[in-house]
Amino acid sequence: MTSGPPPSLDDPPLGLPGIGPARADAYASAGLTTRRALLYHLPNRFRVRPEPLPVAELVPGERGAVQGKVVSSSLRRRGRNSTVSLRMEDAAGDALLVLVFNRAYLAKGLRGKWLWVAGRCEGSENGPPRLLAADYGVVPDETPVGERLLPLYRLPAGVPPATHRKALAALLAEQEFDDWRDPEPGELSLDAALRALHGPETVEQAREARRRLARDEAFALSLQVAARRRGARAPTCTPLKVSDAAHRAILKRLPHTPTAAQSRVLDELRVDLAAGRPMARLLQGDVGSGKTLIAVWLLLACLRAKKQAALMAPTEVLARQHAAELEHLLGVPPVLLVGGQKPAERRAAKAQLATGEPCVVVGTHALANEKLEIPNLAAAVVDEQHKFGVRQRMRFRGQDELSHLLVMTATPIPRTLALTAYGELDVSIIDELPPGRSPRRTLYVPPGKQPALWGELARQIREENARGFVVCPSIASQEEESHSVESTLTRVRDVLGPKVRVAGVHGKLPADQRDTLLDAFRAGDLDVLVATVIIEVGLDVPEASFVVLPDPSRFGLATLHQIRGRVGRGSAPGSCYLLGPLAKSGKARERVEALVNSEDGFRLAEDDLRLRGPGEVLGTRQSGMPGFLVLDPVSDVDLLAITRGEALSQAEGMTGAALRKLGERAFPRVELARENLLAGG
């Protein structure tokens, strides 16, 4: 009678050695519902099992391993604790007493078997030496097993490690795993990699196996990025050509002459707009580098071509600020669409857009509303894109799939994330600041020096007309010593004195009250704003010269850098003060130290990625990236770079659906991570 084919990897693990209904339920409670899930539930670490020594070579007081035959065993109980004593003899006949604690079941069934055991050796004057067992395992015979790596797993309650390893051994014995892509020269096959990870002979073999699977995940992810890139670029559109004469005319309307870096980016935009396919470009530039000038140029180019253009900002404050600046540059007010408008104002704005008449619309998330009609949309600009999810920005552009898309960020994107989360976009970088920007310093101020700091700030406000911010992590709190806006506002008024004009601003203030306070600060009628991160992006007050953060440990590094960028934007030097105390160690302290030591936004972005992980850096529910099996988007950036090129090359002859299917074939969990990454709205 011939045996049938092995069970499918999509079958439940029930029936594998040691896995009955109860254990199958235990696995299922941890999401391990199939044999494939067990196979890809990889070890989280390895324990080195050293090569055994003869009993005669064990050194009292030191750790060692031996291999011997169990000749007798006994069990002693004391309350809930137990000690199993195993008398063993090695191949030379030398005796050893092995003590195993709280493993009463080992007292039976080991007699006559060969055992490998490791632990701390203790000498004995009246008998054989003793070994306090820390690790052990049954071996076939007296043949030395050599040094081995024991895989360790995170297992659900009710699944013993030995049972899990036995089930995996049976699963690996009944299956062969075909490569879904051609291995690179010298690279392990998928079958060899999986076997090596579940039972590596050496550390180097485990590393090679991990890299093989990491490359698989990187390629699967890159295929899906390529599919999204294909979807973003598939249609053709009417070229929007900006002639040299038109370009010069637009430049005359800009508030500043472009820097060399800005001019380079404008040239890239002109090429994209004239190519006959929708532009999809990411514009990176550090705080204050002049990205808004690029956006204004694009909006003016659309108006000159008798088209509609849109600018989406993450907050109503920033949207209204953009609208005010654009009204000055355009000569006519742009259409404004934000959440704080009255219903009649929103209806009027939507009606104006629906006519298709040339205009610029400025708004917040409302612009990504699928029911909004912008029939003549030529270009969409997303400002501070890290505040939006991938789907939000793509849906915004999707108001007209033939429109051009420019997404901008003052939070430099690490190369890792540029290759993944933003892989469908071409990248432009503004790598110089406009002339006239003043130097800026960042200082950590311990508690003992803070009274002197507040005294100096009060003097600067009185004698030099200085203005600045105090940025808090929350609006209100019940804690007496909290650094909320409400509690900090009272303390700041006390330490700066009654002659200093101080006000509090946060997102829950009524829009008209908030705008009145912001306008008063811009005009110089207020000296200090105590605020939340509402001022993080886009609030441009060149006269602001200082910012104080009473609790910098509550912010991420990218946010700290953004907040620091609110000062030193004019002729006055800028200062950022980070108040203590801080823990002596930990990530919060590392963030503060990184900010004090560097003004380079790109370097800080890499530090932020390292400290916080890619899910947090991406923001807006884009926490799926850390869900890979072995791929680390930080340390495996070289694999992402390599596989991105391979995937883009392969994508030339495939549809988007075929690319996605191929990507899913390797690792179903990559698709789950991808969905989380895309779940921005």
Summary of the structure (lengths in Angstrom):
residues: 681
radius of gyration: 32.3
end to end distance: 57.2
largest distance: 102.4
contacts: 2208
relative contact order: 0.10
helix: 42%
strand: 19%
